[in-house]
Amino acid sequence: MNIPLSIANNIHNWLLNIMPAMAVGIIEMALIALAYLTLFAVLGLYLVLMERKVAAWFQLRIGPNRVGFHGLLQTMADALKLVSKELTGTVKADKFLYNLAPYFVIISSLMALAVFPFTKDLQAFDINIGIFFLIAISSVGVIGILLGGWSSNNKFALIGAMRSGVQTISYELSIGLSLLTMILITGSLQLSEIIEVQKNGWLIVQGHIPAIIAFMIYMIAGTAETNRAPFDMVEAESELGAGFHTEYSGMKFAYFFLAEFINMFIIAAIATTVFFGGWLSPFGITQSIPWLGVFWFLAKTFVLVFLMMWFRWTFPRLRVDQLLTLEWKYLLPINLVNIVIMAVIVWLNFTIQF
Amino acid sequence: MSYLSEIYNGIKTLLTGMSVTGKYFLNSRKGAITQQYPDNRDTLKMFERFRGEVVMPHDEKNEHQCTGCQKCEIACPNGTIEIIWDRAIDEDTGKKKKKIDKHIYHLGMCTMCGLCIEACPTDAIKWAQNYENSVYDRTQLTRVLNKPGSKVKAGIED
């Protein structure tokens, strides 16, 4: 019935025949990690291309259209160029931390990808504290940014990194609380459980008004968390140059760049899983074909990614003080009230179920 | 209460902004303003107010409207225009009259400020929409605007 699963089973059995169970486990983990790494590196590249195309269309331009059919190979060419570039660094940089920082950022964003259920059986790691794991892992990335800014021994990079730290740590709170609002309905942190609950209607429908408020807060905070415009305090060309990655070049710069786009995908994927039913098809129209779940998951995620790009090309940038005012005076109090409303709704069974 | 109305107005204005950019996004196919230059070299036509270079239009009888008053030469801030002129006897009246020999224009020095065109009392010179001005030798940028054998149009000086 399920072709990919049967192929995986065949490989598993074949490996078990030729080596001990422990080695099989390690080899399978490595294989899956390699597959995810390749897939999401390519996905990150295409997100960059999508960003450039969407930006062009918003500004009535055409966008990249020279390399490959309609410019589809543009970011591949860019990545090849970045790989071939020299890795430069400053003399007074803290070499160890300087080289370590990009890996913190990229590894934390790739680790977060492991827990997403792309369809019923396609999930690398179904951990029972899924949402908690995601929030925790997405906080680790900021260490890489702070390390990068600190170790480059450049005042602009340091200021950029500090701004990023302030921003990410503040908005983490809103992300956590808005997801907590939805956890009140599901009663579970496990991502596969959360999707099971949504078979009676997506959570944004089940939770109606408080869920929509939570979704809006989540999208605002998520955009801020990924350091994207209108919250791109970190990169201010006139004030700070390129921010925390001013001193980075070549592949190390590409890691930061790729991580930013993969983080955007992760934020959209969490919203898809928690608010829009993950791999579930709308009204269950393709319930009989389980592998189409991947399509639905990616479709919903890319719509949300597009929404974030829409924000970027519409709204003007915020100042640092406006950024913190928005978080601490508006999003946080609304969020706390919203949790109480959601708790009352769940308690009195006012959720909409199909 | 102003707290809540601020939130309401904030969300409303944000959505207004998003609807504006959304319309641009949907209509971007029709209204793309990017010119794919070397590809559309044959069809590309510059817009009316584009300042390519200064030209002097001549009509079919090889007559221009320049009287040689040198107002453009004086108006030019960086000496781009040089007028070599002479006096000749007018056949009709028998009087000596100023006429241009060469109206020399150094495109290489021109900043496209347009002061000469504003200064011209007879509209003898105007902007061309030519945009391919690169050459291999800068002497080619020095142009004589009046065509050889041309003369001033009758009735312009009155």
Interface residues (C-beta under 8 A of the other chain):
Chain A: V54 A56 W57 F58 Q59 L60 R61 I62 M216 W310 F311 W313 T314 F315 Y330 I334
Chain B: I7 I11 L14 G17 M18 V20 T21 G22 Y24 F25 S28 G31 A32 I33 T34 Q36
